[in-house]
Amino acid sequence: MLTFGSDELGQSLLYIGIGLGVIALIVAVVVWNSRRRGSRTVALDAALTLSTWWILLGILGAVVYIIKAFTVDWAELDGQTYVYLDWPANLPCSEFGDSATTMLMCGSEPLSEFTVGNASLGLRLLAAAAQLSTVALTTMPAVILAVICFHTLRGRVFSRTVTRALVGGAIAVLVFGVAADLLGGIAATAGLREVFPPDSEWYPSAYQLTVTPLPFGAALALIALAAVFRQGTRIEQDRARLQQETERLQKDTEGLV
């Protein structure tokens, strides 16, 4: 995810453009190198290279989260909680929406992104588990893409390995997707309960847990794709069997002649 901030829209768009330009430059270098080697699978080469880098960055991020859990005394938390913060008193807003001019409606926001200092090891491990689930979820598409590209480049696009990778990827996306949704909220609420005593007004009385339908939809799509590849595997096997029988009949016919 590319995120840049500036007081001017044009400058922010420029930063985004520079970031996208760097990515485009990497793709261009990969494509140029493939063409220089005379490759006929430039798109697959580029996809395999980028997915490999994507996986390596995901592994690096996972290692960083694990090291942080044991080496620092603070925990970064990101999840929905039942603790709400009122807007600052000096922020102009209309409480009942009865203003004659365009104004904000007064409201509050849930406390969802915060850092707990001097956190216990249990809380740090829980926060790391939530972060690792998110990293695994966002890296899984690159893993599946790398497997498909790798076997396609070797002429084995409709292989059982690809089908198994798609089924395994569907299970992983479902598990890590649900885990990322649940662990984020659990860790955030646990962090606030570790900071505030039960009689505090900031002590969350309950866990606010949400599971989005995205992991289920992604898993279903991967299962459907696996079924397509499985059907392709059967067609390839039938074609190979038919070719073997044709060659055997030709040899038998030549022997009779």
N, C-alpha and C positions, 0 to 999 in steps of 0.2 A: 504494500500500500504506500502510495506517494502522498505525503502531507507537507505542505508549505504554508507559511503565514506571512502576510504583509499588509500594510495599511492601504495599499493600492491593488485593485483587481488585476490590472495589467501586469504588475510585478509578480503577483502570485501565479498568474497564468504562465509567465515567463519561466518561473522556477519549475512548474509542472512540465512545461515544454522541454526544459533542459534535462529533467529526469527521464522523460519519455525518449528524448533524443539519445541519451546514453544507452538505453535499452535497445533502441533501433540500431545504434552503432554496433553493439555486440552481435545482434542478429545479422547485420550486414557483413561483419567479419567472418562469422561462421559460414554464411552463404558463399562469400567470396572464396574461402578456403576449400569448400566443397567443390565449387566450379573449377578451381585451379587443379584439383586432383582428378577432374573429369568425372565426378560422381553424377549419377543420374537420379539420385534420391536426395536432392538438396533440401527439400522441405522436411523429410524424415531426419536428415542429419542435423538440421537446425533444431528441430523439436527435441531430439535426443540430447543434444548438448545443453539446451536451456533447461530441460527437465532435470538433467544431472546436476547442474549448478543449483537449481531450486532445491533439490534433495540435500545437497551439501550444506546450503544455507540453513535449511531446516534442522539438520543434525547439529550444526554449530549453535543454533539458537537453543536447542534442547540441552546441549552440554552446558551452555551459559546458565540456564535456569537451574540445572542441577547443582552446579558449583555455587551459585548464589544462595541456594537453600541452606548450605552448610557453612558458608564463609561470611555472610553478613547477618546483622541482627535486626533487619527490617524486612517486611513483606509487602509487596505490591499486590493490591487486590482490585479486582474488576468484576462486579456482579451486583445484581439488584438487591436492595434491602428495603425494610419497612421504615427506615429512618429518613425523614424528609427535612430538607433545609429550606426555610423561607427566603425569599429574595431580600437583598439588602434594603434597609429602610429608605436609603437615598436614591433608590432606583424608581423613577417616575412610572407609575402604573395606575390603572383604574380598577378598583376592587370589584365593582359591579358592572363594568362595561358601559357606564352611562356618561362617559366623557364626550364632550362636543368635538374633540379633535382626535386624530389618530394616536392611540396610545396602546401600550402593552396591557394585557389583562394580568392582574396580580395573581401570583401563584407560588408554587414551591416545586423543588426538584428532589428526586430521591438521591441519597448518598450512594454512589455506585463505584466511583474510582477514587481510591485513597491509598495511603501508605501507613502502615503501622510500625512504629519504631519499638525496639526492644521486644520484638515478637518472639514467642516461644518457638521451639523447633517444630512442634506439631503444626502450628499455624503456617510456618514457612514451608513445610513439606506439603501442606494442603494447597497453599497458593501455587507452589511449583507443579503440583499435579494438575491443577486447572490450566496453567500455562502450557504444560506439556501436552495436554489433551488438545488444546487449540493448535499448537504447532503440528501435532500428528494429523489433525483434521485438514489443515491447510496444505500439508505436504503430500497427502495421499494422492491427489490428482496427478502430481508430478511422478510419483512412483508408478501409477497405472500407465501413464503416458510413456514413461521410459521402457516399461516391459513391452508394450505394444510396438513401439518404434524399434526396439532391439531385435525382436523376433521377426518383424516385417522386413528389416534390412537383411536378415539371413534367410528370407524366403519361407518363413514358418509363421505367417500371420495367423492362419487358422490352426493353431496348435492347442493342445490341452493346457499348456502352461499359461497361455494368454487367457483362456477361459477361467482357469483357476485363479489367476491374478484378479480378474474382474469380480468373481464371486467373493474372494477374500477382501478385495477393496470395498465391496458393498458392505460386508460385515464390519470392516474397520471404520468406514465412514459413519455407519449407524452407531457403533459403540462410542467412538471418539466424539461424534457430534452430540450425542446425548450426555456424555460425560462432561464435555466442555460447558454445556448449558447448566448442568446441575452443580458441578464443582465450583463454578464461578460464584453462584449465589450462596452456596454453603460456606465457602471460604470467606466471602465478604461479611456475612452475618456472624460467623465464628470470630472474625477479627474484631468486629464491634463489641461482641460479648466479652472478648478478652480485654478490651480497653475499658469499658464502662461497667460499673457494678449493676446488679439487677434492679436496684431502686432508682437508677438514673433515668431521666427522661429520654436519653439517647440510647438506652439499651433496647435492642430490637426484640420485640415480644415473640416474633415468629420468623420462620424462614420464608423468603419469597423466592420460590423456585419456578422456573419456566422452561419448558422444552419446546423448541421451535420445530415446525414440520420439515424444515430444510434437510436434515439428515435422512429422514425417511424418504423424501422425494429423490434425493441423490442416490440412496441405496437402491431404490426401485429402478431408477434409470440404469444403474450399473448392472443390476440383475437382468434387465431386458437386453442390454448390450451383450452380456455374457451369453444369453440365449441365442442371439444373432450369430456370435462367433462359434457357438457350439453347433449350430445348424451349418455354418460354413465348413466346420471341421468334418461333419458327416458327408457333405457334398464332395469335399476333397478326397475323403477316404473312398467314397463310391466311385469317383472318377479314376482314382489310382487302381482300384480293383478292376474296373472295366478295362482300363488300359492293359493291365497284366493279362486279363483273359483274352483280349484282342491279340496281343503279342503271342500268346500261347497258341491261339487258333492259327495265326499266320505261320508259325513254325511247324505246326502239324500239317497245314496245307502244303507248305514247301516240301515236307518230307514225302507226302503222297505223290506230288508231281515228280 
